[in-house]
């Protein structure tokens, strides 16, 4: 699988990762549902629907030091980036980067979906 991370405006810094392992949370979907116990012994459900903004993308890949430096640059200097993965493109904020011995892990908090897969 391939993943790409780029700025939303023109920039020479972007990252394309071509050896991406299947992200842990890419297939996880949740709804905004809460359950409250009622006085009569039942429950009340409040369903506010599904939002892509509730997703967290965790991208794990083999990467070079240059790729890690580019992701670090994006994390430090841009509040939002475009993240392209197998199921679509997202506007997201990079929240975490770990790079150890060629293993790169990037956490992106999704703001919204930009396109379908």
MARBA-3410 file (N, C-alpha, C, O; in Angstrom, 1 decimal):
117
0.8,-1.2,0.0,0.0,0.0,0.0,0.9,1.2,0.0,2.0,1.2,0.5 ~ 0.4,2.3,-0.6,1.1,3.6,-0.6,0.3,4.6,0.1,-0.9,4.6,0.1 ~ 1.1,5.5,0.8,0.4,6.6,1.5,1.2,7.9,1.1,2.4,7.8,0.9 ~ 0.5,9.0,1.0,1.1,10.3,0.7,0.7,11.3,1.7,-0.4,11.3,2.2 ~ 1.7,12.2,2.0,1.4,13.3,3.0,1.9,14.6,2.3,3.1,14.6,1.9
1.1,15.6,2.1,1.5,16.8,1.5,0.8,18.0,2.1,-0.2,17.9,2.8 ~ 1.4,19.2,1.8,0.8,20.4,2.4,-0.5,20.7,1.5,-0.7,20.2,0.4 ~ -1.3,21.6,2.1,-2.5,22.0,1.3,-2.2,23.2,0.4,-3.1,23.5,-0.4 ~ -1.1,23.8,0.6,-0.6,24.8,-0.3,0.7,24.4,-1.0,1.3,23.4,-0.6 ~ 1.2,25.1,-2.0,2.4,24.8,-2.7,3.6,24.7,-1.8,3.8,25.6,-1.0
4.3,23.6,-1.8,5.5,23.4,-1.0,6.3,22.3,-1.7,5.8,21.4,-2.3 ~ 7.6,22.4,-1.5,8.5,21.3,-2.1,8.6,20.1,-1.1,9.1,19.1,-1.5 ~ 8.1,20.3,0.1,8.1,19.2,1.1,6.9,18.4,1.0,5.8,18.9,1.2 ~ 7.0,17.1,0.7,5.9,16.2,0.7,6.6,14.8,0.9,7.8,14.6,0.7 ~ 5.8,13.8,1.3,6.3,12.5,1.6,5.4,11.5,0.9,4.2,11.5,1.1
6.0,10.5,0.2,5.3,9.4,-0.3,5.9,8.2,0.2,7.1,7.9,0.1 ~ 5.1,7.4,0.9,5.6,6.1,1.5,5.1,5.0,0.7,3.9,4.8,0.6 ~ 6.0,4.1,0.2,5.5,3.0,-0.6,5.6,1.6,0.0,5.2,0.6,-0.6 ~ 6.0,1.6,1.2,6.1,0.3,1.9,5.3,0.4,3.2,5.8,0.1,4.3 ~ 4.0,0.7,3.0,3.2,1.0,4.2,2.5,-0.3,4.6,1.9,-1.0,3.8
2.6,-0.6,5.9,1.9,-1.7,6.5,0.4,-1.3,6.7,0.2,-0.1,6.8 ~ -0.5,-2.2,6.6,-1.9,-1.9,6.8,-2.1,-1.1,8.1,-1.8,-1.7,9.2 ~ -2.5,0.1,8.1,-2.7,0.9,9.3,-3.7,0.2,10.3,-4.7,-0.4,9.9 ~ -3.3,0.3,11.5,-4.1,-0.3,12.6,-5.6,0.2,12.6,-6.5,-0.6,12.8 ~ -5.8,1.5,12.4,-7.1,2.1,12.6,-7.7,2.5,11.3,-8.8,3.2,11.4
-7.2,2.2,10.2,-7.7,2.7,8.9,-9.1,2.1,8.7,-10.0,2.8,8.2 ~ -9.4,0.9,9.1,-10.6,0.3,8.9,-11.6,0.4,10.0,-12.8,0.0,9.9 ~ -11.3,1.1,11.1,-12.1,1.3,12.2,-13.1,2.5,12.0,-12.7,3.6,11.7 ~ -14.4,2.2,12.1,-15.4,3.2,12.0,-16.2,3.3,13.3,-16.5,2.2,13.8 ~ -16.5,4.5,13.7,-17.4,4.6,14.9,-18.4,5.7,14.7,-18.3,6.6,13.8
-19.5,5.6,15.4,-20.6,6.5,15.4,-20.6,7.3,16.7,-20.1,6.8,17.7 ~ -21.2,8.5,16.6,-21.3,9.3,17.8,-22.6,8.9,18.5,-23.6,9.5,18.4 ~ -22.5,7.9,19.3,-23.6,7.3,20.1,-23.3,7.3,21.5,-22.2,6.9,21.9 ~ -24.3,7.7,22.3,-24.1,7.6,23.8,-25.3,6.9,24.4,-26.4,7.0,23.8 ~ -25.1,6.3,25.5,-26.2,5.5,26.2,-26.3,6.0,27.6,-25.3,6.1,28.3
-27.5,6.4,28.0,-27.7,6.9,29.4,-28.8,6.0,30.1,-29.9,5.8,29.5 ~ -28.6,5.6,31.3,-29.6,4.9,32.0,-30.7,5.8,32.4,-30.5,7.0,32.8 ~ -31.9,5.3,32.3,-33.1,6.1,32.7,-33.6,5.6,34.0,-33.3,4.5,34.5 ~ -34.5,6.4,34.7,-35.0,6.1,36.0,-35.9,4.9,36.0,-36.1,4.2,37.0 ~ -36.5,4.6,34.8,-37.4,3.4,34.8,-36.7,2.1,34.5,-37.3,1.1,34.3
-35.4,2.1,34.5,-34.6,0.9,34.3,-34.2,0.7,32.9,-33.5,-0.3,32.6 ~ -34.6,1.5,32.0,-34.3,1.4,30.6,-33.1,2.2,30.3,-32.3,2.6,31.1 ~ -32.9,2.5,29.0,-31.8,3.4,28.5,-32.3,4.3,27.5,-33.3,4.1,26.8 ~ -31.6,5.4,27.4,-31.9,6.4,26.3,-30.6,6.4,25.4,-29.5,6.6,25.9 ~ -30.8,6.3,24.1,-29.7,6.3,23.2,-29.8,7.7,22.4,-30.8,8.1,22.0
-28.6,8.3,22.3,-28.5,9.5,21.6,-27.5,9.2,20.4,-26.3,8.9,20.7 ~ -28.0,9.3,19.2,-27.2,9.0,18.0,-27.0,10.3,17.2,-28.0,10.8,16.6 ~ -25.8,10.8,17.1,-25.5,12.0,16.4,-24.7,11.7,15.1,-24.1,12.5,14.5 ~ -24.8,10.4,14.7,-24.3,10.0,13.4,-22.8,9.7,13.3,-22.1,9.6,14.3 ~ -22.3,9.6,12.1,-20.9,9.2,11.8,-20.2,10.5,11.3,-20.8,11.3,10.5
-19.0,10.6,11.6,-18.2,11.7,11.1,-16.7,11.2,10.9,-16.2,10.6,11.7 ~ -16.2,11.5,9.7,-14.8,11.2,9.4,-13.9,11.9,10.4,-12.8,11.4,10.6 ~ -14.3,13.0,10.9,-13.5,13.7,11.9,-13.2,13.0,13.2,-12.4,13.4,14.0 ~ -13.9,11.9,13.4,-13.6,11.1,14.6,-12.5,10.1,14.4,-12.1,9.4,15.4 ~ -12.0,10.0,13.2,-11.0,9.0,12.9,-9.6,9.4,13.2,-9.3,10.6,13.2
-8.8,8.5,13.6,-7.3,8.7,13.8,-6.6,7.7,12.8,-6.8,6.5,12.9 ~ -5.8,8.2,11.9,-5.0,7.4,11.0,-3.6,7.1,11.6,-2.9,8.1,11.9 ~ -3.3,5.9,11.8,-1.9,5.5,12.2,-1.3,4.8,11.1,-1.6,3.7,10.7 ~ -0.3,5.5,10.5,0.4,5.0,9.3,1.8,4.4,9.8,2.6,5.2,10.4 ~ 2.1,3.2,9.5,3.3,2.5,9.9,4.0,2.1,8.6,3.4,1.4,7.8
5.3,2.4,8.4,6.0,2.1,7.2,7.5,2.0,7.4,8.0,2.5,8.4 ~ 8.2,1.3,6.5,9.6,1.4,6.5,9.9,2.7,5.8,9.4,3.1,4.8 ~ 10.8,3.5,6.4,11.1,4.8,5.8,12.6,5.2,5.9,13.3,4.6,6.7 ~ 13.0,6.2,5.2,14.3,6.7,5.2,14.4,7.8,6.2,13.4,8.4,6.6 ~ 15.6,8.2,6.6,15.8,9.3,7.5,15.3,10.6,6.8,14.7,11.5,7.5
15.5,10.7,5.5,15.0,11.9,4.8,13.5,12.0,4.8,12.9,13.1,5.0 ~ 12.8,10.9,4.7,11.3,10.9,4.8,10.9,11.3,6.2,10.0,12.1,6.3 ~ 11.6,10.8,7.2,11.2,11.1,8.6,11.5,12.6,8.8,10.6,13.3,9.5 ~ 12.5,13.2,8.2,12.8,14.6,8.4,11.7,15.4,7.7,11.3,16.5,8.2 ~ 11.3,15.0,6.5,10.2,15.7,5.8,8.9,15.7,6.6,8.2,16.7,6.7
8.5,14.5,7.2,7.3,14.4,8.0,7.5,15.3,9.2,6.5,16.0,9.6 ~ 8.6,15.3,9.8,8.9,16.2,11.0,8.7,17.7,10.6,8.1,18.4,11.4 ~ 9.2,18.0,9.5,9.0,19.4,9.0,7.6,19.8,8.8,7.1,20.8,9.2 ~ 6.8,18.9,8.2,5.4,19.1,8.0,4.7,19.2,9.4,3.8,20.1,9.6 ~ 5.0,18.3,10.3,4.4,18.3,11.7,4.7,19.7,12.4,3.8,20.2,13.0
5.9,20.2,12.3,6.3,21.4,13.0,5.7,22.6,12.4,5.4,23.6,13.1 ~ 5.5,22.6,11.0,5.2,23.9,10.3,3.8,24.0,9.7,3.5,25.1,9.3 ~ 3.0,23.0,9.7,1.7,23.1,9.1,0.7,22.5,10.0,0.8,21.4,10.6 ~ -0.4,23.3,10.2,-1.5,22.9,11.1,-2.3,21.7,10.5,-2.8,20.9,11.2 ~ -2.4,21.8,9.2,-3.2,20.7,8.5,-2.4,20.3,7.3,-1.7,21.1,6.7
-2.5,19.0,6.9,-1.9,18.5,5.7,-3.0,17.6,5.0,-4.0,17.3,5.6 ~ -2.7,17.2,3.8,-3.5,16.2,3.1,-2.8,14.9,3.2,-1.6,14.7,2.9 ~ -3.6,13.9,3.7,-3.1,12.5,3.8,-3.9,11.6,2.9,-5.1,11.6,2.9 ~ -3.2,11.0,2.0,-3.8,10.1,1.0,-3.5,8.6,1.4,-2.3,8.3,1.5 ~ -4.5,7.8,1.6,-4.3,6.4,1.9,-5.3,5.6,1.0,-6.0,6.2,0.2
-5.3,4.3,1.2,-6.1,3.4,0.3,-7.5,3.8,0.2,-8.1,3.6,-0.8 ~ -8.2,4.2,1.3,-9.6,4.5,1.3,-10.0,5.9,1.0,-11.2,6.2,1.1 ~ -9.0,6.8,0.7,-9.4,8.2,0.3,-8.4,9.2,0.8,-7.3,8.8,1.3 ~ -8.7,10.4,0.5,-7.8,11.5,1.0,-8.5,12.3,2.1,-9.7,12.5,2.1 ~ -7.7,12.7,3.0,-8.2,13.4,4.2,-7.5,14.7,4.5,-6.3,14.8,4.2
-8.1,15.7,5.1,-7.5,16.8,5.7,-7.3,16.4,7.1,-8.2,16.0,7.8 ~ -6.0,16.5,7.6,-5.7,16.0,8.9,-4.6,16.8,9.5,-3.9,17.6,8.9 ~ -4.5,16.7,10.8,-3.4,17.3,11.6,-2.4,16.2,12.0,-2.9,15.2,12.6 ~ -1.2,16.4,11.7,-0.2,15.4,12.2,0.0,15.6,13.7,0.3,16.7,14.1 ~ -0.2,14.6,14.5,-0.1,14.7,15.9,1.1,14.0,16.5,1.6,14.4,17.6
1.7,13.0,15.8,2.8,12.3,16.4,3.6,11.7,15.3,3.1,11.2,14.3 ~ 5.0,11.6,15.5,5.9,11.0,14.6,6.9,10.2,15.4,7.5,10.8,16.4 ~ 7.1,9.0,15.1,8.2,8.2,15.7,9.0,7.6,14.6,8.5,7.0,13.6 ~ 10.3,7.7,14.7,11.2,7.1,13.7,12.4,6.4,14.4,13.2,7.1,15.1 ~ 12.4,5.1,14.4,13.5,4.3,15.1,13.9,3.2,14.1,13.1,2.4,13.7
15.2,3.2,13.8,15.8,2.2,13.0,15.1,1.9,11.7,14.9,0.7,11.4 ~ 14.7,2.9,11.0,14.0,2.7,9.7,12.5,2.5,9.8,11.8,2.4,8.8 ~ 12.0,2.4,11.0,10.5,2.2,11.2,9.9,3.5,11.5,10.3,4.2,12.5 ~ 9.0,3.9,10.7,8.3,5.2,10.7,6.8,5.0,11.1,6.1,4.2,10.5 ~ 6.4,5.7,12.2,5.0,5.7,12.5,4.5,7.1,12.6,5.0,7.9,13.3
3.4,7.4,11.9,2.8,8.7,11.8,1.4,8.6,12.3,0.6,7.8,11.9 ~ 1.0,9.5,13.2,-0.4,9.6,13.7,-1.0,10.9,13.1,-0.5,12.0,13.3 ~ -2.2,10.8,12.5,-2.8,11.9,11.9,-4.3,11.9,12.4,-5.0,10.9,12.3 ~ -4.7,13.1,12.9,-6.1,13.3,13.4,-6.9,13.9,12.3,-6.6,15.0,11.9 ~ -7.9,13.1,11.8,-8.6,13.5,10.6,-9.6,14.7,11.0,-10.2,14.7,12.0
-9.6,15.7,10.1,-10.5,16.8,10.2,-11.7,16.5,9.3,-12.9,16.6,9.8 ~ -11.5,16.1,8.1,-12.6,15.8,7.1,-12.0,15.0,6.0,-10.8,14.9,5.7 ~ -13.0,14.3,5.3,-12.6,13.6,4.1,-12.7,14.5,2.9,-13.6,15.3,2.7 ~ -11.6,14.4,2.1,-11.6,15.2,0.9,-12.1,14.5,-0.4,-12.6,15.1,-1.3 ~ -11.9,13.2,-0.4,-12.3,12.4,-1.6,-12.5,10.9,-1.2,-12.0,10.5,-0.1
-13.3,10.2,-2.0,-13.5,8.8,-1.8,-12.3,8.1,-2.4,-11.6,8.6,-3.3 ~ -12.2,6.8,-2.1,-11.1,6.0,-2.7,-11.4,5.7,-4.1,-10.6,5.0,-4.8
END
